[in-house]
Amino acid sequence: MVGGPPRQIVTVNPEFVMRARSDPPFRAVLEAADLAIPDGAGLLWAARRRKQVIPQRVAGVDLIHALAGEAERAGWRVFLLGARPGVAAAAAAVLHRRHPGLIICGILAGSPSPSEDAASSAAVRAARADLLLVAFGAPAQDLWIARNLERSGARVAMGVGGAFDFISGQARRAPAWMRRRGLEWLYRLSREPWRWRRMLALPRFVVLVLKGA
């Protein structure tokens, strides 16, 4: 695992961008992150509008599998924190099948509540985790990492949203053709119509980009 201070990775999509505009603590975490990964076709479109280059989007699920492969080769210890009880364990089983040498040193449902920070971070530290994946959903997971990364002892931590649900098979990903066309958001909305309020951030993001704000 890399040396130096612990590092926080954030995966950013248009919803994050719009949330950060009205949520100063969340914005501060995103701006302070050591690495920001574009997880949303809208960000690639916005970059093209501004004549900037983002080679590709990287979905959190795909990034976890890539990190798991690297962790297996390097012998990194991985801790899964968050999601509903049982989901992280199911995701761990899938990761083990794909990466038999992967060291998953701990699994904990935990809570994003600050009152539970000490217990959760102590569990991560006791497990001697190198890579910490936190599935509390945004912005809670990213704020949790910012508060607890140093005392957790992990070298790298990343918020992964609902990725454990997808990896474990508890939730289905969009078909590959929809992912290639940047329509994963539409598939999720069709499967989870309660997300429509959150999806309102997408047209607001488009307007923001078109205005050049």
N, C-alpha and C positions, 0 to 999 in steps of 0.2 A: 504494500500500500504506500502511496505517496507520502513523503516526509513533510515537515513543516506544520503549520497550524491546521486544525480541522477545517474542512471545506463543506459548504452547503451548495447543493445543486437545486435549481428550481426548473420546473417544466412550465412554460408559459403559453397561454392561449388567449384569444380575444376577451374571454370572460375575465381572466386575470387582469388584463390591461384596464378594462372598464372598472372592475372592482377597486383596483389600486388608485384610481383617480378620486375616489370618495372615501378611501380607507388609508389614511396616512401610515399607520403601523405596518400594514401589508405592503404598501408601496416601498417603505424603507427596507423591508426584508428583501423584496425583489431587487431593489437597486444595490443592496449590499452583497447579494449572492455571488459566489465565486464563479459560477457557471450557470447560464440561462439557456435552456434547451427549448427551441420552438416546437410546441405540441399543438398545432392548429394550422389548417390551411390558410386561415385568414391572415396570419402573420406573414406568410410567404407572399400573399397578394399585396398586403400593405407595403412590404419591402420593395416589391416590383414597382409599385406606384411611386415610391420615393427614390427609385433608381439605386436601391441597395441590393445586396446579394445575400440571400439565405439559401444555401444549397438544397435543403430539404427539411421537411418536418420529421420529427422523431416521436412517435407515440410512446407514452410511458411504458406500456406493456412491452413493446419491442426493446426499449432501452433496458428494462429489467432483465430480459433474456440475454442481451449483450453483456451487461454487467455481470450476470451470473456466470457466463462463459469465461469472462476474464477472471472473476473471483476463483473459479474452479482451477484455472491454470496457475494463478498466483498464490493460491492457498489462503485467500482472504476469508475472514470469518464474517458471516452475514446475519443480521438480526432483522426480523420482520415485526414491526410494531403497528398495531391498529387494525381496522376492519372489524366486522362483527365477529363474535366468538366462533371459532372453528374455521373461518374463512382463510386466515393466514396459514393455519396448519394444512389446509387442503392445497393452498398455493405452494407451500413448501414441498409437499409430496410431488406435485407436478414438476417443480424445479429440480428436485432430486432425480426424477426419472430422466429428464433431459440432460442433466449435468450430474452424473453419479458421484463425482468427487467433490461436489460443492459442500462446504461446511456451513450449515445453518446452525448458528450457536444459540439462538433463542427466538421464541415466538411469544408475543404478548398482545392481547387485545388493547389493554391500557385505556387511557382517556386523554383527550386534549385539554382537559381542565387544568389550569395552573395548580390547583390544590393537589393534583396527582403527579405533578412534575417530578418531585423528589423520588417517588417510588419507581416510576417508569425509567427515569434516567439511571437510577441505581441498578436496575435490572440489566440495562444495556451495558453498563460499566462492568458489572459482575461477569457478564458473558464474554467480555473482552472482544467486543465487536469491532471490526474494521469498517464495514459498510452497513449503514443503518437505512432501512427503507420504511418510511412512515406513511401510513394510510388512514389519516384522519379526515381527509378531504380538505380542500382549500377554503379559506386561508388558514384554518386551524393547524394543519400539519406543518406549514411553512413557519408559522409563528412559534409552534412548539420547538422546531429545530433551532430557530434563532435563539430561543431562551435556554435550550438545554444541550446544545451540541458540545460545548466544552466539557461540561460535567459528565456527559454520557461516556466520554472516552473514545467515541467513534472517530475515525479519521475522515470519513465522508458520509454525509447524510443527504437523502433526497426524499421529497414528498411525492407520493405515487398515486394519490387519489383513489379511484376504484380499481386499480390495476390488479389487486389480489383477487377481486371478484372475477375478472376476466381470465386470469391465469388459472384459477381453480375450476373454471367452468360454471360458476354460479351465475355469471352474466355472459351473454353472447356478444362478440364483437361484430361490427358491420362486415358484410362480405368484402373481399379484397378489392373488387371493382369500385365499391363505394369509397373505400379508404383511399384508393388511388386518385379519385376525383374530388377528394376533399369533402365528401358527403357523410362522414361518420357521425357528425352532429345530427343530421336528419334521421339517421337510423336510430340513434339513441333516443331522440325525441319520440319516434314512433313506438319504441319499446317502453319508454318511461315518460308518458305524456305530462306527468307532474313537473317535469323539468322546464316547461314552457316559459315560466317566469324568468328562469336563469338565461334562457335562450334569447330573451329580449335584449341582452347585451350585444348580440351579434349585429343587428341593424344599427344600433347606436355606434358600434365600432366602425362600421362601414361609413357612416356619416362623418365620423370624426376624421377618418383617413381622407375622405374626399375633400373635407374642408382644410386639410393640411395642418390640423391641430397637433 
